[in-house]
Amino acid sequence: MNRSVKIPQAQHHLLTGAIAGLIAGAATGQSDKILDRFVSKEQKKRDRRVREASAHEMAGPYFARKISGKKISPEGKKRARAIFNIAYGVGWGLIYAGLRKKYPQIARWGGLPFAVPFFFACDGLLAPLFGVSPNLRRIPWQPSAKEMGNHITWTSTAEMVHRAVARKVH
């Protein structure tokens, strides 16, 4: 007996986007560890002179401190990072799903036409705008290249999830 649940197309699209964003976030956590090996000690030192950590690492605690108005404990920082990672994955997963549906060409080459602007939107515009990280011109090139790689990993993983779901559904 087949007990599959029929999900309306619009909800299916959103659900796929949210799941793709979460899976992509997990993959990016792994790519960050791998790509970090290619950032020289000198570049890491220069990076720490302009910021405490990457924009992605800083965002959760930063927003938790802004919202609560209090200093965040080390355990609170861990929770804030986890919450931010989930929100980031789901939020950008929904954005990618919507843009992918409206502009199918961004799904080409594993989503590369989305990944590059995604990096510049997050690290070049939003992080400095919110005060999470300095402008990209102040960050050494190797940490920025690593973050670009992470955005490419995120997008290609999200794209693979979308394609896998499309094959399974159709």
C-alpha positions as CSV (number, residue, x, y, z in Angstrom):
1,M,0.0,0.0,0.0
2,N,1.4,3.4,-1.1
3,R,0.9,6.0,1.6
4,S,2.7,8.9,-0.1
5,V,1.3,12.3,0.7
6,K,0.5,14.6,-2.2
7,I,2.1,18.1,-1.6
8,P,0.8,21.0,-3.7
9,Q,3.3,22.2,-6.3
10,A,4.0,25.6,-4.6
11,Q,4.5,24.0,-1.2
12,H,6.7,21.3,-2.7
13,H,8.9,24.0,-4.3
14,L,9.3,25.8,-1.0
15,L,9.9,22.6,1.0
16,T,12.6,21.5,-1.5
17,G,14.2,24.9,-1.2
18,A,14.3,24.8,2.6
19,I,15.7,21.3,2.7
20,A,18.2,22.1,-0.1
21,G,19.4,25.1,2.0
22,L,19.9,23.0,5.1
23,I,21.7,20.2,3.3
24,A,23.9,22.8,1.5
25,G,24.7,24.4,4.9
26,A,26.0,21.1,6.2
27,A,28.1,20.6,3.0
28,T,29.5,24.1,3.4
29,G,30.6,23.3,6.9
30,Q,32.7,20.5,5.5
31,S,34.0,22.6,2.6
32,D,35.1,25.3,5.0
33,K,37.3,22.9,6.9
34,I,38.9,21.6,3.7
35,L,39.4,25.1,2.1
36,D,40.8,26.5,5.3
37,R,43.8,24.4,4.8
38,F,44.7,26.4,1.8
39,V,44.7,29.8,3.6
40,S,48.2,30.6,4.7
41,K,49.1,31.4,8.3
42,E,50.1,34.9,7.2
43,Q,46.7,35.5,5.5
44,K,44.9,34.2,8.6
45,K,46.9,36.5,10.8
46,R,46.1,39.5,8.5
47,D,42.4,38.4,8.5
48,R,42.3,38.4,12.4
49,R,43.7,42.0,12.4
50,V,40.5,43.2,10.7
51,R,37.9,40.8,12.1
52,E,37.5,38.3,14.9
53,A,36.2,35.5,12.5
54,S,34.4,35.1,9.2
55,A,31.1,36.9,8.7
56,H,29.3,33.6,8.9
57,E,30.8,32.7,12.2
58,M,30.2,36.2,13.7
59,A,26.6,36.7,12.5
60,G,24.8,34.5,15.0
61,P,26.4,35.9,18.1
62,Y,26.3,39.4,16.6
63,F,22.5,39.3,16.0
64,A,21.9,37.5,19.4
65,R,23.7,40.3,21.2
66,K,21.8,43.0,19.2
67,I,18.4,41.3,19.9
68,S,19.0,40.6,23.6
69,G,21.0,43.7,24.4
70,K,23.3,41.5,26.5
71,K,26.7,39.9,26.3
72,I,26.5,36.4,25.0
73,S,28.1,33.5,26.9
74,P,30.3,31.0,25.0
75,E,27.4,28.5,25.1
76,G,25.0,31.2,23.9
77,K,27.4,31.9,21.0
78,K,27.2,28.2,20.0
79,R,23.4,28.2,20.1
80,A,23.3,31.6,18.2
81,R,25.6,30.2,15.5
82,A,23.4,27.0,15.2
83,I,20.2,29.1,15.0
84,F,21.8,31.5,12.5
85,N,23.0,28.5,10.3
86,I,19.6,27.0,10.2
87,A,17.9,30.4,9.4
88,Y,20.6,31.2,6.8
89,G,20.2,27.8,5.1
90,V,16.4,27.9,5.1
91,G,16.3,31.6,4.1
92,W,18.8,31.4,1.3
93,G,17.3,28.0,0.3
94,L,14.0,29.6,-0.3
95,I,15.5,32.5,-2.1
96,Y,17.5,30.2,-4.4
97,A,14.4,28.1,-5.0
98,G,12.4,31.1,-6.0
99,L,15.0,32.6,-8.2
100,R,15.8,29.2,-9.8
101,K,12.1,28.8,-10.7
102,K,11.8,32.3,-12.1
103,Y,15.2,32.3,-13.8
104,P,16.1,28.7,-14.7
105,Q,19.4,29.8,-16.2
106,I,20.9,30.4,-12.7
107,A,20.8,26.6,-12.2
108,R,23.3,26.1,-15.0
109,W,26.8,24.8,-14.2
110,G,25.7,23.6,-10.8
111,G,24.3,27.0,-9.9
112,L,27.4,29.0,-10.5
113,P,25.5,32.0,-12.0
114,F,23.9,32.3,-8.5
115,A,26.9,31.4,-6.4
116,V,29.2,34.3,-7.4
117,P,26.6,37.1,-6.8
118,F,25.5,35.2,-3.6
119,F,29.0,35.6,-2.2
120,F,29.2,39.3,-3.1
121,A,25.7,39.8,-1.7
122,C,26.5,38.1,1.6
123,D,30.2,39.0,2.2
124,G,30.4,42.1,0.2
125,L,27.1,43.8,0.9
126,L,25.1,42.4,3.8
127,A,27.8,41.5,6.3
128,P,29.4,45.0,6.1
129,L,26.0,46.7,6.0
130,F,24.9,44.9,9.2
131,G,28.3,45.5,10.8
132,V,29.1,41.8,11.0
133,S,32.3,42.0,9.0
134,P,34.4,44.8,7.3
135,N,34.3,45.6,3.6
136,L,35.8,42.9,1.3
137,R,38.7,45.3,0.4
138,R,39.9,45.0,4.0
139,I,39.8,41.2,4.1
140,P,42.9,39.4,2.7
141,W,42.3,37.6,-0.6
142,Q,42.8,34.0,0.6
143,P,40.0,34.1,3.2
144,S,37.8,35.8,0.7
145,A,38.6,33.1,-1.9
146,K,37.8,30.5,0.7
147,E,34.4,32.1,1.3
148,M,33.7,32.3,-2.4
149,G,34.4,28.5,-2.5
150,N,32.0,28.0,0.3
151,H,29.3,29.9,-1.5
152,I,30.0,27.8,-4.6
153,T,29.8,24.6,-2.5
154,W,26.5,25.8,-0.9
155,T,24.9,26.6,-4.3
156,S,26.1,23.4,-6.1
157,T,24.8,21.3,-3.2
158,A,21.5,23.1,-3.2
159,E,21.3,22.6,-6.9
160,M,22.0,18.9,-6.6
161,V,19.2,18.5,-4.1
162,H,16.8,20.3,-6.5
163,R,17.8,18.1,-9.3
164,A,17.5,14.9,-7.3
165,V,14.1,15.9,-6.1
166,A,13.0,16.7,-9.6
167,R,14.1,13.3,-10.8
168,K,12.4,11.5,-7.9
169,V,9.1,13.5,-8.4
170,H,8.9,13.2,-12.2
